[in-house]
Amino acid sequence: MDKFLTILRVPELRAKVTTTFVLLFVYRLGFHIPLPGIDLSAVAEAASKADENALFGIMNAFTGAGVGQAVLFSLGVMPYISASIIFSLLTKVVPSLEALSKEGAAGQKKINQLTRVATVFICLLQGLFVVYGVVYNPAYGLMPGGGSFFYTISLVLALTAGTMFIMWLGEQITEYGLGNGVSLIIMAGIVARLPTTVQKAFSLREDAHQLGVTLGVMWVVVVVVVVYLTRGQRRIPIQQAKLTRGRKVMGGQRHYLPLKVNQAGVMPIIFASALFIVPNVLGSLPGFGWLRSAFNVAGFTYIATYTAMIIFFSFMWTRLMFQPDEIASNLKDHGSFIPGIRPGKATSEYLSFVLDRITLAGSVFLAVVAVMPNILVGNLHVDPMIAYFLGGTSILIVVGVALDMVDRLNAQLVMRNYDGFMQGSGKGKKGKTSWTHR
């Protein structure tokens, strides 16, 4: 409570928090603006039908989007996330992009520009998916504009403009607000849809009270486990070599290299879910109905395949983002080493051994978190949407973003206290001890 009051008293923190909430409010307003030529009642009907579609539910849960709502911000930040993931992988496998990423702020700026360009092309493709999957879907009863070419182009351009505006909002939150803008936008989308989803799901159940207690206990347990494992890390001690200059001995400090248990975050779940869109789409076509039944979300085949893919993508993403050979080379160049391990190849092998063990634990944790909604749907017969929103993946995203925001707030508060201490001490006020640097 004291820190909260401190946030309100500090002008910089108060401005950051206010800016963050105002921009998030503007972001949510875009979900109440229908696409051109679509009335509000048709949008509401399309949204209610889209909520029954598990494919739309997964995409909305991961990106904070409203794919089935046919509104201006239907795509959310999904295209930007896709472009960012693509360039994150390309910077590790394409030499020219890898060299560009090592050029510091200038190189990162160029990569960000390429990411924005890729976002536009992805918006155009996913915009067509929304137009033909929702607006022109005969099951939804829409078909405004007669499906003309120019009207279709106007809808795709409107969806693209909406996503680019959301991307701009995310950048403003990152620069002037508190926390990562895109992550906060995803979190806001999940939290905003949660009350409506819960109310709709429990209104259809006769044993709503008993189910609510069961899900409440499971939710508390999952949150505690997610927080514990998200914070969990393996600290590898690092010793800096001592250098003698005359009578002075420099260096010799001890620090550590932190390796997170969940090094890959939610990326493996996103990759695995994106691949499972293919059998879902093919299963809706004539002659491919067996695919939908074979990959039933509560079936053994789906859960086993989903788990294996998450573990595979966890190792792949961790290996791409954290390269033991490069870390060992950097430690050797800076005169640092792991106590008891020879610099160079031995250090790289040791880091690989530790990283593989940690990644295995983190990937199993992610798999359990990801398949929990499927178990709820299969055994407790919970509505798929409440399973996805109260399931582990959404909790993982919300808890991760919330912890990051808390860390940033604490850092700001510590910095303010440190500055205030130094300013107050340097004045040498009467009755107070004055400290000076030698």
JONOR-V117871 format. One record per run of one state. SS is the DSSP state (a for helix, b for strand, c for the rest). FROM is the first residue (numbers start at 1). LEN is the number of residues. If there is no record, write none. Layout:
((SS/FROM/LEN) (SS/FROM/LEN))
//
This chain:
((c/1/1) (a/2/8) (c/10/1) (a/11/22) (c/33/1) (b/34/1) (c/35/5) (a/40/11) (c/51/3) (a/54/10) (c/64/3) (a/67/3) (c/70/1) (b/71/1) (c/72/6) (a/78/16) (c/94/1) (a/95/7) (c/102/3) (a/105/31) (c/136/2) (a/138/3) (c/141/3) (a/144/4) (c/148/1) (a/149/28) (c/177/4) (a/181/23) (c/204/4) (a/208/24) (c/232/1) (b/233/8) (c/241/1) (b/242/4) (c/246/2) (b/248/4) (c/252/2) (b/254/7) (c/261/6) (a/267/17) (c/284/5) (a/289/6) (c/295/5) (a/300/22) (c/322/2) (a/324/10) (c/334/2) (b/336/2) (c/338/7) (a/345/35) (c/380/4) (a/384/7) (c/391/1) (a/392/35) (c/427/12))
//
